[in-house]
């Protein structure tokens, strides 16, 4: 399983994500959309992202390859996509 698949699986398990778009060009970046992010500030969401990666068995080396993930609510994600 490649790193993109591991990250996707972690987000599906941890957040019941409605949408995941990842790009692996030079590191992992993208978006994850889930209702669980409602009511959380940006910093809290980023902490949730990295906690999910650790809880789902990604190594610290793998986590270092995750550069930027935007954690969005379904309402925030309307019309948003990874270029």
C-alpha positions as CSV (number, residue, x, y, z in Angstrom):
1,X,0.0,0.0,0.0
2,X,1.5,3.4,-1.0
3,X,1.5,6.4,1.3
4,X,-1.5,8.1,-0.4
5,X,-3.6,5.0,0.2
6,X,-2.5,4.9,3.8
7,X,-3.5,8.5,4.4
8,X,-6.8,8.0,2.6
9,X,-7.6,5.0,4.8
10,X,-6.6,6.9,8.0
11,X,-9.0,9.7,7.1
12,X,-11.8,7.3,6.1
13,X,-11.5,5.5,9.4
14,X,-11.0,8.5,11.7
15,X,-13.4,11.0,10.2
16,X,-15.9,9.1,8.1
17,X,-14.8,11.5,5.4
18,X,-17.3,12.5,2.7
19,X,-14.5,13.5,0.3
20,X,-10.8,13.1,0.1
21,X,-8.6,14.6,-2.6
22,X,-4.9,14.1,-2.3
23,X,-2.0,15.0,-4.6
24,X,1.3,13.2,-4.1
25,X,3.5,15.5,-6.2
26,X,6.6,16.1,-4.0
27,X,4.7,15.2,-0.8
28,X,1.1,14.6,0.1
29,X,-1.2,17.6,0.0
30,X,-5.0,18.0,-0.4
31,X,-8.3,18.2,1.3
32,X,-10.4,16.1,3.6
33,X,-14.1,16.9,4.0
34,X,-16.0,15.7,7.0
35,X,-18.8,16.9,9.3
36,X,-16.6,16.2,12.4
37,X,-14.6,19.4,11.6
38,X,-17.7,21.6,12.4
39,X,-17.0,23.9,15.4
40,X,-13.3,23.3,15.3
41,X,-10.7,26.1,14.6
42,X,-8.0,25.5,12.0
43,X,-5.3,24.6,14.5
44,X,-7.6,22.0,16.1
45,X,-8.3,20.5,12.7
46,X,-4.6,20.2,11.9
47,X,-4.1,18.5,15.3
48,X,-6.9,16.1,14.4
49,X,-5.3,15.3,11.0
50,X,-1.9,14.4,12.5
51,X,-3.5,12.5,15.4
52,X,-5.5,10.4,12.9
53,X,-2.3,9.6,10.9
54,X,-0.5,8.5,14.1
55,X,-3.5,6.5,15.4
56,X,-3.7,4.6,12.1
57,X,-0.1,3.5,12.2
58,X,1.8,5.9,9.9
59,X,5.4,6.2,10.9
60,X,7.0,9.6,11.7
61,X,8.9,9.4,8.4
62,X,5.6,8.9,6.5
63,X,3.9,11.7,8.4
64,X,6.7,14.1,7.5
65,X,5.8,13.5,3.9
66,X,2.3,14.9,4.6
67,X,2.8,18.6,3.8
68,X,-0.6,20.3,3.9
69,X,-4.1,18.9,4.3
70,X,-7.0,21.3,4.4
71,X,-9.6,20.0,6.8
72,X,-13.0,21.3,5.7
73,X,-16.7,20.9,6.7
74,X,-19.1,20.0,3.9
75,X,-20.3,23.6,3.8
76,X,-16.8,25.0,3.4
77,X,-15.9,22.5,0.7
78,X,-18.7,23.5,-1.8
79,X,-16.9,24.3,-5.0
80,X,-13.4,23.6,-3.6
81,X,-11.0,21.2,-5.3
82,X,-7.3,20.4,-5.4
83,X,-5.7,22.0,-8.5
